[in-house]
Amino acid sequence: MQNAAVERPHAERSASQLPMLLMCPGYRPKKSADRVHWVTAQGTRGHEALDTGNSDSLESGFEERMVAQCEAYAHQFVELGSTVVNEFRVETTEGRWGYCDRLIVNSDGTAHLLDWKFVRAKEVADAEVNLQGKDYVVGILTDPRFLAIDRLHVHFVMPRFGNVTRTSKPFSREDVPSLRLEILAILSRARKTDSKRFRGASLTPHADVCKYCGAAGNCVALRRVADAVGRKYDPEGYGTKPQIPQETHASFVKDPQARAQLQELAGLMEAWAASVRHHNLTAALESADNVPAGYVIDWAQGKRRVTSAEGLLLCANEYGLQAQDLIDAASLSWTKVEQTIRDRAPRGEKANLVTSFNQRLTELGAIERPEPTPKLVRARPAIA
């Protein structure tokens, strides 16, 4: 059995983006979030186990069952003398590439391409029309490594739901020109949106695309939709500039009308301020040259959270705390728990006992502290 697991960089307009680009050529994937979604993390661990045959990274019986389900489904297509390739890169169309999860090549020229989908949603396009599958088919059937393949079946396996979608008949090399033309048409239309002269004529807002699109905030087509909704919702007020009263310090304003104007401005300023902070921080994290003058990046410690109530209570008892002490502190903060330990500790041992308490909690696996999160704070002037 061959294993070709590799690191997975992403091609521009990858195979998985083709369905989005079909619905709207201006689709752009959102930048990856700092925190990985738990479903994504499960999928990563599942793919790793299926690629390597090592399930040590799986974190639950449910994940083990999903992986076992994928293996059981794939096993029925393996014959004596089959070649099995895991996690391999193929060149697809227009200088792009993709990574296939598993390919089973049998000695009679038939082959089975399997793609693991650990998604939480059931909306995986049917294999007959799935553009990701078609893109991979073009790549495999034009790859010199796979000249022995005459007929290629495509399977999308969704173990979370115990569901599979597969092609009713295999693809052959005779299908490659039409498949390539279909993908080329989607890519050509999408690439027109890269031009600085593009004005958005072909953009087609779609709910299932816009909510995942990284360009939604600047999309002219989506803005036109929002304008139409706004004018219909409030024909008189929509589009009017907010009025700014002479007095903007809320404690000095007495007139209800002026208070209303300030209230509306506050909502606008909150959204504006959040946008400024987000984009300034994003730029600063990309390059130190983008840090606003007079500011530095500060990494705030994440809040501790209980991961083992039993371990927490055990540790609390070791340090003279009762369950009621924890309950009283839970509505406040961990600082209250630490302060209780300080109050009961002998003089000279207070700080050491608090440090020991936190170390013991960590050893027991009773709490965890998320990774520090960045924020911009004013730089303090150096003390002369």
C-alpha positions in Angstrom: 0.0 0.0 0.0 1.4 3.4 -1.0 1.1 6.5 1.2 1.7 9.9 -0.4 0.6 12.1 2.4 2.0 15.6 2.0 1.5 19.2 3.3 -1.6 20.8 1.6 -1.1 24.3 0.3 -4.1 25.6 -1.6 -4.3 26.4 -5.3 -6.0 29.6 -6.4 -9.6 28.9 -7.1 -9.3 25.3 -5.9 -11.6 22.4 -6.9 -13.7 22.8 -3.7 -14.4 26.5 -4.7 -15.8 25.7 -8.1 -19.4 25.3 -6.9 -19.2 28.7 -5.3 -17.7 30.2 -8.5 -20.4 28.7 -10.6 -23.0 30.6 -8.6 -21.0 33.8 -8.4 -17.7 34.4 -10.3 -16.6 37.0 -7.7 -16.5 34.5 -4.8 -13.4 34.8 -2.6 -12.7 32.4 0.3 -12.5 34.0 3.7 -9.2 34.2 5.4 -8.7 31.3 7.8 -9.7 32.2 11.3 -7.2 32.0 14.1 -9.4 29.5 16.0 -10.1 26.3 14.1 -13.7 25.2 14.1 -14.3 21.9 16.0 -15.8 20.2 12.9 -12.8 21.3 10.9 -10.5 19.9 13.6 -12.4 16.6 13.5 -12.0 16.4 9.8 -8.3 17.1 10.0 -7.8 14.3 12.5 -10.0 12.0 10.5 -8.1 12.6 7.3 -4.7 12.1 9.0 -5.9 8.8 10.4 -7.1 7.6 7.0 -4.0 8.8 5.3 -1.5 7.3 7.7 -3.4 4.4 9.2 -2.5 5.7 12.6 -5.6 6.7 14.8 -3.6 8.0 17.8 -4.7 11.6 17.1 -8.4 10.8 17.2 -10.0 12.2 20.3 -13.3 10.3 20.7 -15.1 7.1 20.0 -17.3 9.0 17.5 -14.2 10.0 15.5 -12.9 6.4 15.6 -16.3 5.2 14.3 -16.3 7.8 11.4 -12.8 6.7 10.3 -13.8 3.0 10.6 -16.9 3.7 8.5 -14.7 5.3 5.7 -12.3 2.3 5.8 -15.1 -0.2 5.6 -16.7 1.5 2.6 -13.3 1.8 0.8 -12.4 -1.8 1.5 -15.2 -3.2 -0.7 -13.5 -1.8 -3.8 -10.0 -3.3 -3.0 -9.2 -6.4 -5.0 -6.2 -8.7 -5.1 -3.4 -6.8 -6.7 -5.0 -3.3 -6.2 -2.9 -0.3 -5.8 -4.1 2.1 -3.1 -2.8 5.7 -3.0 -3.6 8.0 -0.1 -3.4 11.8 -0.1 -1.8 12.7 -3.4 -1.5 15.8 -5.5 -2.8 16.0 -9.1 -2.5 18.8 -11.6 -6.0 19.7 -12.7 -6.7 22.5 -15.2 -5.3 25.9 -16.0 -2.2 25.5 -13.9 -4.2 24.5 -10.8 -3.8 21.5 -8.6 -5.7 19.6 -5.9 -5.3 16.9 -3.3 -7.2 13.6 -3.6 -7.9 11.6 -0.5 -7.7 8.1 -1.8 -7.4 6.3 -5.1 -7.9 2.6 -5.6 -6.6 1.3 -8.9 -7.5 -2.3 -9.8 -5.7 -4.5 -12.3 -8.7 -4.6 -14.8 -8.4 -0.8 -15.4 -11.2 0.3 -13.1 -10.4 2.8 -10.4 -12.3 4.4 -7.5 -11.6 8.0 -6.3 -12.8 8.5 -2.7 -13.2 11.9 -1.0 -13.8 12.0 2.7 -16.3 14.7 3.8 -16.4 15.1 7.6 -18.8 18.1 7.1 -21.6 18.8 9.4 -24.0 19.9 6.6 -25.5 17.4 4.3 -25.3 19.6 1.2 -22.5 17.8 -0.6 -23.3 17.9 -4.3 -24.3 14.7 -5.9 -21.3 12.9 -7.4 -22.8 13.0 -10.9 -22.6 16.8 -11.0 -20.0 17.5 -8.3 -17.5 20.0 -9.8 -14.7 19.1 -7.3 -15.0 15.5 -8.4 -14.9 16.5 -12.1 -11.8 18.6 -11.6 -10.0 15.7 -9.9 -11.2 13.3 -12.7 -9.5 15.6 -15.3 -6.3 15.6 -13.3 -6.2 11.9 -12.7 -7.1 10.8 -16.3 -4.4 13.2 -17.8 -1.7 12.2 -15.3 1.0 9.9 -16.7 1.2 8.1 -13.4 -2.3 6.7 -13.9 -2.3 5.5 -17.6 -3.5 2.1 -16.4 -6.9 3.6 -15.5 -9.6 3.2 -18.1 -12.7 3.8 -16.0 -12.9 6.1 -12.9 -15.7 6.0 -10.4 -16.1 8.9 -7.9 -17.3 8.6 -4.4 -18.0 11.2 -1.7 -18.2 9.6 1.7 -19.9 11.5 4.6 -19.3 9.4 7.7 -21.0 11.8 10.0 -24.3 10.9 8.4 -23.5 7.4 7.2 -24.1 8.7 3.7 -22.4 8.3 0.3 -22.9 9.8 -3.1 -21.2 8.1 -6.1 -21.3 8.2 -9.8 -23.7 5.8 -11.5 -21.3 5.1 -14.3 -17.5 5.7 -14.5 -15.7 8.5 -16.2 -13.4 7.7 -19.1 -10.8 9.7 -21.1 -13.5 10.4 -23.7 -15.2 12.6 -21.0 -12.1 14.7 -20.3 -12.6 17.3 -23.1 -16.2 18.2 -22.0 -15.2 18.2 -18.3 -12.3 20.4 -19.0 -14.4 22.8 -21.0 -17.0 23.0 -18.2 -14.4 23.9 -15.6 -12.6 26.3 -18.0 -15.9 28.2 -18.5 -16.3 28.7 -14.8 -12.7 29.8 -14.3 -12.7 32.2 -17.3 -15.7 34.0 -16.0 -14.3 34.1 -12.5 -10.9 35.5 -13.6 -12.6 38.5 -15.3 -13.4 39.7 -11.8 -9.6 40.1 -11.1 -9.3 43.0 -13.4 -9.2 46.5 -11.9 -11.6 47.6 -14.7 -14.2 45.1 -13.5 -17.4 46.8 -12.4 -19.4 43.8 -11.1 -21.8 43.2 -13.9 -21.6 39.4 -13.7 -21.7 39.2 -9.9 -24.8 37.2 -8.7 -25.4 37.4 -4.9 -26.6 34.1 -3.5 -27.3 33.4 0.2 -25.3 30.2 0.2 -22.3 31.9 -1.3 -22.3 35.4 0.2 -22.2 34.2 3.8 -18.9 32.4 3.1 -17.4 35.0 0.8 -14.4 37.0 2.0 -15.3 39.8 -0.5 -18.9 40.3 0.7 -18.1 43.5 2.6 -16.9 45.2 -0.6 -19.2 43.6 -3.1 -21.0 46.1 -5.4 -23.7 43.6 -6.3 -24.4 42.8 -2.6 -24.4 46.5 -1.9 -27.1 47.1 -4.5 -29.2 44.4 -2.9 -28.7 46.1 0.5 -29.6 49.4 -1.0 -32.8 48.0 -2.5 -33.8 46.4 0.8 -33.0 49.6 2.8 -35.0 51.9 0.5 -38.0 49.5 0.7 -37.7 49.1 4.5 -37.4 52.9 5.2 -38.2 55.0 2.1 -37.9 58.3 3.9 -34.9 57.7 6.2 -32.7 55.4 4.1 -29.6 57.1 2.7 -30.0 60.3 4.7 -26.9 61.5 6.5 -27.0 61.3 10.3 -27.5 64.6 12.1 -24.8 65.6 14.6 -26.0 67.8 17.4 -23.9 70.7 18.6 -23.3 69.1 22.0 -21.8 65.6 21.7 -21.0 64.9 25.3 -24.0 62.8 26.5 -23.8 64.1 30.1 -24.6 67.6 28.9 -27.4 66.8 26.5 -30.9 67.3 27.9 -33.1 67.5 24.7 -34.7 64.1 23.9 -34.3 64.8 20.2 -30.6 65.4 20.6 -30.3 62.3 22.7 -32.0 60.3 19.9 -29.4 61.7 17.4 -26.6 60.7 19.7 -28.1 57.2 20.1 -28.1 56.7 16.4 -24.6 58.0 16.1 -23.5 55.6 18.8 -24.7 52.6 16.8 -22.8 53.8 13.7 -19.7 54.5 15.7 -19.7 51.1 17.3 -19.8 49.4 13.9 -17.2 51.7 12.5 -14.9 51.3 15.6 -15.2 47.5 15.4 -14.2 47.6 11.7 -11.2 49.9 12.4 -10.0 47.6 15.2 -10.4 44.5 13.1 -8.7 45.7 10.0 -5.9 47.4 11.9 -5.2 44.3 14.0 -5.4 42.0 10.9 -2.8 44.3 9.1 -0.6 44.4 12.1 -0.5 40.7 12.5 0.5 40.3 8.8 3.5 42.6 9.2 5.1 44.7 11.9 5.3 47.5 9.5 1.5 47.8 9.6 1.3 48.4 13.4 -0.4 51.8 14.0 2.1 54.5 15.1 2.2 54.6 18.9 0.7 51.1 19.4 2.0 47.7 20.1 0.4 44.2 19.9 -0.6 42.9 23.3 -1.5 39.2 23.6 -4.2 38.9 26.3 -4.4 35.7 28.2 -7.4 33.6 27.4 -9.9 32.9 30.2 -9.4 29.6 32.1 -12.2 27.1 31.8 -12.9 23.9 33.7 -12.2 20.7 31.7 -12.5 18.3 34.6 -14.9 19.1 37.5 -13.5 16.0 39.4 -9.9 17.3 39.1 -10.9 20.8 40.1 -12.7 19.6 43.2 -9.8 17.3 44.1 -7.3 20.1 43.8 -9.6 22.5 45.7 -9.8 20.0 48.6 -6.0 19.7 48.7 -5.8 23.4 49.2 -8.5 23.7 51.8 -11.3 24.9 49.6 -14.9 23.6 49.8 -17.3 23.1 47.0 -19.2 26.2 48.2 -16.0 28.3 47.7 -15.9 27.2 44.1 -19.6 28.0 43.6 -19.2 31.4 45.1 -16.2 32.1 42.9 -17.8 30.7 39.7 -20.2 33.7 39.5 -17.2 36.1 39.8 -13.8 35.0 38.5 -10.8 32.8 39.1 -9.3 35.8 40.9 -11.8 35.2 43.7 -10.6 31.6 44.1 -7.0 32.7 44.2 -7.9 35.4 46.7 -9.5 32.9 49.0 -6.3 30.8 49.0 -4.3 34.0 49.8 -6.5 34.9 52.7 -6.1 31.4 54.2 -2.4 31.0 53.5 0.3 31.7 56.1 2.1 35.0 55.8 5.0 34.8 53.3 3.4 31.8 51.5 0.5 33.5 49.8 1.9 34.0 46.3 3.7 30.7 46.2 0.6 28.8 47.2 -1.5 30.5 44.5 1.2 29.5 41.9 1.3 26.0 43.2 -2.5 25.8 43.1 -2.6 26.8 39.4 0.2 24.4 38.5 -1.7 21.6 40.3 -4.9 22.3 38.4 -2.9 22.1 35.1 -1.2 18.8 36.1 -4.6 17.3 36.8 -6.0 18.5 33.5 -8.8 20.2 35.4 -8.5 23.5 33.5 -7.1 24.8 30.3 -6.3 28.3 29.2 -6.8 29.2 25.5 -4.0 30.6 23.5 -3.4 34.4 24.1 -5.4 36.6 21.8 -3.9 39.8 20.3 -5.2 43.4 20.6 -3.7 46.7 20.0 -2.9 48.8 23.0 -1.2 52.2 23.4 2.6 51.8 23.9 3.7 53.0 27.3 6.4 55.7 27.2 9.8 54.5 28.4 10.7 55.6 31.9 13.8 57.8 31.9 
